[in-house]
Amino acid sequence: MAYATQTQSLSGNVFAAVSAFFAELSEATERRRVYKKTYAELATLSARELSDIGLSKANIGAIAYEAAYK
């Protein structure tokens, strides 16, 4: 009786998976940094300054989210 065996190299797949994980982690870290920086900068503005650019204090979180994640 003949048997066929198939051997796959997992080292390439593991390396690709680890590399993809760290790339996603880096991207998530960068997006979070953009969110925090945008939020902090807008939070320092007064209500009048925000009004001048068409925003309110209630919009800061949404604007920061949009800047980072969209």
Backbone as JSON Lines, residues from 0, in Angstrom:
{"i":0,"aa":"M","n":[0.84,-1.16,0.0],"ca":[0.0,0.0,0.0],"c":[0.89,1.24,0.0]}
{"i":1,"aa":"A","n":[0.5,2.24,-0.77],"ca":[1.27,3.48,-0.86],"c":[0.59,4.57,-0.04]}
{"i":2,"aa":"Y","n":[1.4,5.37,0.59],"ca":[0.89,6.48,1.38],"c":[1.48,7.79,0.85]}
{"i":3,"aa":"A","n":[0.65,8.77,0.79],"ca":[1.14,10.1,0.39],"c":[1.17,10.97,1.63]}
{"i":4,"aa":"T","n":[2.26,11.65,1.79],"ca":[2.37,12.57,2.93],"c":[2.58,13.98,2.42]}
{"i":5,"aa":"Q","n":[2.07,14.89,3.15],"ca":[2.21,16.3,2.77],"c":[2.87,17.02,3.94]}
{"i":6,"aa":"T","n":[3.93,17.71,3.64],"ca":[4.65,18.45,4.67],"c":[4.57,19.93,4.35]}
{"i":7,"aa":"Q","n":[4.15,20.69,5.35],"ca":[4.08,22.14,5.16],"c":[5.05,22.81,6.1]}
{"i":8,"aa":"S","n":[5.59,23.88,5.64],"ca":[6.48,24.66,6.48],"c":[5.66,25.66,7.28]}
{"i":9,"aa":"L","n":[5.65,25.49,8.58],"ca":[4.89,26.4,9.43],"c":[5.67,27.66,9.78]}
{"i":10,"aa":"S","n":[6.97,27.6,9.64],"ca":[7.78,28.76,10.04],"c":[7.41,30.0,9.22]}
{"i":11,"aa":"G","n":[7.13,29.85,7.96],"ca":[6.73,31.0,7.14],"c":[5.38,31.53,7.55]}
{"i":12,"aa":"N","n":[4.44,30.64,7.85],"ca":[3.11,31.06,8.28],"c":[3.14,31.73,9.64]}
{"i":13,"aa":"V","n":[3.94,31.2,10.54],"ca":[4.04,31.77,11.89],"c":[4.68,33.15,11.8]}
{"i":14,"aa":"F","n":[5.73,33.26,11.01],"ca":[6.39,34.55,10.86],"c":[5.43,35.59,10.27]}
{"i":15,"aa":"A","n":[4.65,35.2,9.28],"ca":[3.69,36.12,8.66],"c":[2.61,36.53,9.67]}
{"i":16,"aa":"A","n":[2.16,35.58,10.47],"ca":[1.13,35.89,11.47],"c":[1.67,36.84,12.55]}
{"i":17,"aa":"V","n":[2.87,36.58,13.01],"ca":[3.47,37.45,14.03],"c":[3.73,38.83,13.45]}
{"i":18,"aa":"S","n":[4.21,38.87,12.24],"ca":[4.47,40.14,11.57],"c":[3.17,40.93,11.39]}
{"i":19,"aa":"A","n":[2.1,40.26,10.99],"ca":[0.8,40.93,10.82],"c":[0.28,41.43,12.16]}
{"i":20,"aa":"F","n":[0.47,40.65,13.21],"ca":[0.02,41.06,14.55],"c":[0.71,42.36,14.96]}
{"i":21,"aa":"F","n":[2.03,42.42,14.79],"ca":[2.76,43.61,15.2],"c":[2.43,44.81,14.31]}
{"i":22,"aa":"A","n":[2.15,44.58,13.05],"ca":[1.74,45.67,12.16],"c":[0.39,46.23,12.62]}
{"i":23,"aa":"E","n":[-0.56,45.36,12.97],"ca":[-1.86,45.81,13.46],"c":[-1.72,46.53,14.79]}
{"i":24,"aa":"L","n":[-0.86,46.03,15.66],"ca":[-0.62,46.66,16.95],"c":[-0.03,48.06,16.76]}
{"i":25,"aa":"S","n":[0.89,48.19,15.85],"ca":[1.5,49.48,15.56],"c":[0.47,50.47,15.01]}
{"i":26,"aa":"E","n":[-0.38,49.99,14.12],"ca":[-1.42,50.84,13.54],"c":[-2.42,51.28,14.62]}
{"i":27,"aa":"A","n":[-2.8,50.37,15.48],"ca":[-3.74,50.7,16.56],"c":[-3.13,51.72,17.52]}
{"i":28,"aa":"T","n":[-1.85,51.55,17.81],"ca":[-1.16,52.49,18.7],"c":[-1.1,53.88,18.08]}
{"i":29,"aa":"E","n":[-0.82,53.95,16.8],"ca":[-0.77,55.24,16.1],"c":[-2.14,55.9,16.07]}
{"i":30,"aa":"R","n":[-3.18,55.13,15.79],"ca":[-4.54,55.7,15.78],"c":[-4.91,56.23,17.16]}
{"i":31,"aa":"R","n":[-4.58,55.5,18.2],"ca":[-4.87,55.94,19.56],"c":[-4.12,57.22,19.88]}
{"i":32,"aa":"R","n":[-2.87,57.32,19.41],"ca":[-2.08,58.53,19.64],"c":[-2.73,59.73,18.97]}
{"i":33,"aa":"V","n":[-3.21,59.54,17.74],"ca":[-3.89,60.63,17.01],"c":[-5.15,61.04,17.76]}
{"i":34,"aa":"Y","n":[-5.92,60.05,18.25],"ca":[-7.15,60.36,18.99],"c":[-6.83,61.2,20.22]}
{"i":35,"aa":"K","n":[-5.88,60.73,21.02],"ca":[-5.55,61.42,22.26],"c":[-5.02,62.83,22.01]}
{"i":36,"aa":"K","n":[-4.18,62.99,20.98],"ca":[-3.62,64.3,20.67],"c":[-4.71,65.26,20.2]}
{"i":37,"aa":"T","n":[-5.58,64.79,19.32],"ca":[-6.67,65.63,18.82],"c":[-7.6,66.02,19.96]}
{"i":38,"aa":"Y","n":[-7.96,65.06,20.8],"ca":[-8.84,65.34,21.93],"c":[-8.21,66.37,22.86]}
{"i":39,"aa":"A","n":[-6.94,66.17,23.19],"ca":[-6.25,67.08,24.1],"c":[-6.18,68.5,23.54]}
{"i":40,"aa":"E","n":[-5.89,68.61,22.26],"ca":[-5.79,69.94,21.65],"c":[-7.14,70.65,21.63]}
{"i":41,"aa":"L","n":[-8.2,69.93,21.3],"ca":[-9.52,70.55,21.28],"c":[-10.02,70.86,22.69]}
{"i":42,"aa":"A","n":[-9.66,70.04,23.65],"ca":[-10.1,70.26,25.03],"c":[-9.49,71.52,25.64]}
{"i":43,"aa":"T","n":[-8.36,71.97,25.11],"ca":[-7.73,73.17,25.65],"c":[-8.4,74.45,25.16]}
{"i":44,"aa":"L","n":[-9.22,74.35,24.1],"ca":[-9.89,75.53,23.57],"c":[-11.07,75.93,24.44]}
{"i":45,"aa":"S","n":[-11.3,77.22,24.5],"ca":[-12.46,77.71,25.26],"c":[-13.74,77.47,24.45]}
{"i":46,"aa":"A","n":[-14.87,77.63,25.12],"ca":[-16.17,77.46,24.45],"c":[-16.3,78.46,23.3]}
{"i":47,"aa":"R","n":[-15.79,79.64,23.48],"ca":[-15.87,80.66,22.42],"c":[-15.01,80.28,21.22]}
{"i":48,"aa":"E","n":[-13.8,79.8,21.48],"ca":[-12.93,79.39,20.39],"c":[-13.53,78.21,19.63]}
{"i":49,"aa":"L","n":[-14.11,77.27,20.36],"ca":[-14.77,76.14,19.71],"c":[-15.95,76.62,18.87]}
{"i":50,"aa":"S","n":[-16.7,77.56,19.41],"ca":[-17.85,78.11,18.69],"c":[-17.4,78.79,17.39]}
{"i":51,"aa":"D","n":[-16.26,79.45,17.45],"ca":[-15.73,80.12,16.25],"c":[-15.44,79.14,15.12]}
{"i":52,"aa":"I","n":[-15.08,77.92,15.46],"ca":[-14.79,76.92,14.41],"c":[-15.96,75.96,14.22]}
{"i":53,"aa":"G","n":[-17.09,76.28,14.84],"ca":[-18.3,75.5,14.61],"c":[-18.43,74.23,15.43]}
{"i":54,"aa":"L","n":[-17.78,74.19,16.59],"ca":[-17.82,73.01,17.46],"c":[-18.32,73.4,18.85]}
{"i":55,"aa":"S","n":[-18.63,72.38,19.63],"ca":[-18.94,72.6,21.04],"c":[-18.16,71.56,21.85]}
{"i":56,"aa":"K","n":[-18.15,71.74,23.17],"ca":[-17.44,70.8,24.03],"c":[-17.98,69.38,23.86]}
{"i":57,"aa":"A","n":[-19.27,69.25,23.58],"ca":[-19.88,67.94,23.41],"c":[-19.39,67.21,22.16]}
{"i":58,"aa":"N","n":[-18.85,67.93,21.19],"ca":[-18.39,67.34,19.94],"c":[-16.95,66.86,19.97]}
{"i":59,"aa":"I","n":[-16.21,67.18,21.0],"ca":[-14.78,66.91,21.01],"c":[-14.47,65.42,20.82]}
{"i":60,"aa":"G","n":[-15.14,64.57,21.56],"ca":[-14.87,63.13,21.45],"c":[-15.17,62.59,20.06]}
{"i":61,"aa":"A","n":[-16.28,63.03,19.48],"ca":[-16.65,62.55,18.14],"c":[-15.67,63.04,17.09]}
{"i":62,"aa":"I","n":[-15.24,64.28,17.21],"ca":[-14.28,64.84,16.25],"c":[-12.94,64.11,16.36]}
{"i":63,"aa":"A","n":[-12.48,63.86,17.58],"ca":[-11.21,63.14,17.77],"c":[-11.3,61.72,17.23]}
{"i":64,"aa":"Y","n":[-12.44,61.06,17.44],"ca":[-12.64,59.71,16.92],"c":[-12.6,59.71,15.4]}
{"i":65,"aa":"E","n":[-13.27,60.67,14.81],"ca":[-13.31,60.76,13.34],"c":[-11.92,61.01,12.77]}
{"i":66,"aa":"A","n":[-11.14,61.84,13.45],"ca":[-9.78,62.14,13.0],"c":[-8.89,60.89,13.03]}
{"i":67,"aa":"A","n":[-9.1,60.05,14.0],"ca":[-8.21,58.9,14.17],"c":[-8.68,57.63,13.46]}
{"i":68,"aa":"Y","n":[-9.97,57.4,13.43],"ca":[-10.46,56.1,12.98],"c":[-11.21,56.11,11.66]}
{"i":69,"aa":"K","n":[-11.37,57.23,11.03],"ca":[-12.1,57.24,9.76],"c":[-11.24,57.72,8.64]}
